[in-house]
Amino acid sequence: MAKKNLIEREKKRQKLEQQYYLIRRSPKKEMRKAQSLSEKWEIQGKLEVLPRNSAPTRLHRRCFATGRPRGNYRDFGLSGHVLREMVHGCLLPGATRSSW
């Protein structure tokens, strides 16, 4: 199980990302249209004022059951070893164990 403070930090980042999504999106559109370098610097200054944790690249996918940050499957939202245990226990409908 991951530490609770890491999970809470990730929830805080998700909340900030949703809060600043539209505010962050409009300067990025302006950046694409800007022609001169000075205009791009001004727009970049607007983006730098926003909190760092509001950037979508700061978000990290975590396992729903354990909070593990690595080895996650997007389709299930679970880490590999939890997914394997659930498949072996027949808790995921439609998922089968591989055998060869």
N, C-alpha and C positions, 0 to 999 in steps of 0.2 A: 504494500500500500504506500502510495506517495505521501509525503508530508502535507499536512493540511494547508500550511501557509503557501506552498507552491500551487496547490489547486485553487486556492482563493486568489492568488496573484493572477492566475490565468483567467479566472472569471472576471476580475477587474479589468484586464486587458480586453476581453471580449466586449464588456460593457462600454469601455472607452472607444473601441473601434466602431461600434454601432452608433455611438453618440456623435462622433466626428466624421462619419462616412461622407455625408453630403458636403460638409465644410472642406474636406480634403479633396473631394472629387472635382469641384469647380476650378480651383487653381491648376489642377492637372490638365483640364481641358484647355485652359488659357495657355498653358505651357506648350501644348502642341501647336497652337495657332500663332504663338509669338515668333517673330522673325529675327529681331535683333538680340544680341547677347545680353544687353543691359535689361531688356524687358524680362528675359528669362531669370536673371539674377533677382529682380524685384519679386517675381512670382515665387522663386525659391525661398526668399526671405519670409514670405507669407506662410509657406509650408513649415519652415523651421520653427516658427512661433508655436505651432501646435505641439501637444505633448507627444513624447516619443512612443509611449505605450499605446497611442491611438493608431499607429501604423499597422496595417493588416499583416505585414511581414513579421511582426513580433508575436503573432499568435502561434501557438503550438498545439497540435492535436494530441489529446491524451485519451487513454483507455477509459471507457465509461465505468468499468467495474473496479479497477485498481488504481487508476490515475497514472499509469506508467506512460512516460513520454515517448518511448521508442517502440518500433516494431508494431505499429497500429495498422489495421485494415480499415480503410475508409468505409467500405460497404457495411460493416458491422459496428464500427466504433469501438472495437476491442483489440487488445494486444494479442500477439500470436499465441502465447501459451494459454491465455484464458479462452481464446477462440477454440483451440485444440481440445481443451477440457470440456467445453460446452458441446462440441461436435461429438466427442466420445460418449457424453452423457445423453445424447439425442435431445438436447435442449434447443437446437437451432433447426427449424424446419427447412428442408430443402438442401441442407449442407450434408455432404457425405465424406467419409474418410477416404483418403486415397489408398489404393492397394495396387501393387503391380508385381 
